[in-house]
Amino acid sequence: MTIADRYGPWALVTGASDGIGQATAHHLAAAGVHLVLVARRESALHALAGDLERSHQIQTRVVAVDLSRPTAAAEVADACAGVDVGLVVLAAGFGAAGSFLESPLATALEMISVNVSAVTALAHVMGARLVARGRGGIVVFGSILGWQGVPGQATYAATKAYVQALAEGLHSELADRGVDVVSVAPGPVHTGFGARAGMTMRSATAPDVVAAGALRKLGRGVTVVPGVQGRLLTLALAPLPRRFRTAILGRVVAGMADTASP
Ligand SMILES: NC(=O)c1ccc[n+]([C@@H]2O[C@H](COP(=O)([O-])OP(=O)(O)OC[C@H]3O[C@@H](n4cnc5c(N)ncnc54)[C@H](OP(=O)(O)O)[C@@H]3O)[C@@H](O)[C@H]2O)c1
């Protein structure tokens, strides 16, 4: 059964202008799914939309919106009016390397707005529509950093812990109402994430691998850790007490920060 057969003719993808969201849009378009593409960079979204329409004969809608604004989720939901969205991929998000007190509070609050508030609001408004139509899927993005606190990424790790917990709750709540929910928790991925976060990913998974893993797991489990790097780190860290994982991952992210000593 194709994704369109399972979930419906249209998907909403946030974070579609880059990285994992864009890779997921490519996978869905190749499967014949029409797309509502969301991010701030309108020209990147239009370029992607044109490419996908030509390559896969699908329809697209572009929604250029800043998801850190409180009204953004409602604007995205309005932009989906009249199309039968069955799959919701909430990939927009960002991180920032640096110690909590030395980093601007505004950055932490913006991160919470995009990674937590917008994901919650979109899961709420679109989840209700999926339940109303009797079936659907929601894909959210946690991180292996979300399974414990991480010095140097304290706010980001906390946002991803929230997303993981939200996904686990919604997975159970919505299963009987026809909606599959999956949390995708990658390790390092080669995308625009590193540049925005001020980090260099020396060894990382391709976004295409993450997108394929996410869509494969949807409807088959609550969490997926796609990519070799993420799985190895998870296997190595899982048996350790939480405080040791915090210390080790603090060193790992410090080594990836662009301000780290060579
Ligand atoms: N890359 C990694 O190593 C990694 C690891 C674990 C989890 N993740 C998670 O995976 C998800 C996708 O990240 P990625 O690696 O694909 O990063 P990316 O390449 O930087 O893409 C992030 C996407 O989010 C959008 N975005 C960011 N801020 C936004 C805002 N205020 N309003 C609307 N859109 C916004 C960006 O679009 P615009 O800039 O055009 O707005 C872009 O399309 C994120 O939730 C991230 O936390 C990434």
The ligand as a Gaussian input file, in Angstrom:
#p B3LYP/6-31G(d) Opt

LIG

0 1
 N       20.376000      17.928000      11.568000
 C       20.508000      17.280000      12.713000
 O       21.649000      16.912000      13.107000
 C       19.302000      16.926000      13.534000
 C       19.438000      15.962000      14.525000
 C       18.329000      15.639000      15.309000
 C       17.111000      16.256000      15.089000
 N       17.010000      17.196000      14.106000
 C       15.709000      17.854000      13.928000
 O       15.245000      17.601000      12.623000
 C       14.383000      18.669000      12.210000
 C       14.818000      19.158000      10.837000
 O       16.105000      19.764000      10.970000
 P       17.136000      19.787000       9.759000
 O       18.323000      19.030000      10.182000
 O       16.477000      19.432000       8.505000
 O       17.526000      21.355000       9.800000
 P       17.623000      22.414000       8.606000
 O       18.267000      21.836000       7.419000
 O       18.239000      23.622000       9.244000
 O       16.097000      22.702000       8.269000
 C       15.279000      23.320000       9.211000
 C       13.995000      23.733000       8.547000
 O       13.186000      24.391000       9.545000
 C       12.733000      25.631000       9.002000
 N       12.591000      26.620000      10.053000
 C       13.490000      26.966000      10.986000
 N       13.028000      27.991000      11.717000
 C       11.789000      28.277000      11.230000
 C       10.800000      29.253000      11.559000
 N       10.980000      30.169000      12.541000
 N        9.655000      29.272000      10.847000
 C        9.460000      28.390000       9.836000
 N       10.358000      27.447000       9.480000
 C       11.507000      27.403000      10.178000
 C       13.834000      26.036000       8.019000
 O       13.306000      26.891000       7.006000
 P       13.562000      28.459000       6.878000
 O       14.940000      28.741000       7.376000
 O       13.368000      28.697000       5.416000
 O       12.495000      29.062000       7.712000
 C       14.216000      24.700000       7.405000
 O       13.353000      24.376000       6.353000
 C       14.484000      19.749000      13.294000
 O       13.371000      19.646000      14.145000
 C       15.745000      19.372000      14.046000
 O       15.702000      19.788000      15.387000
 C       18.066000      17.539000      13.319000

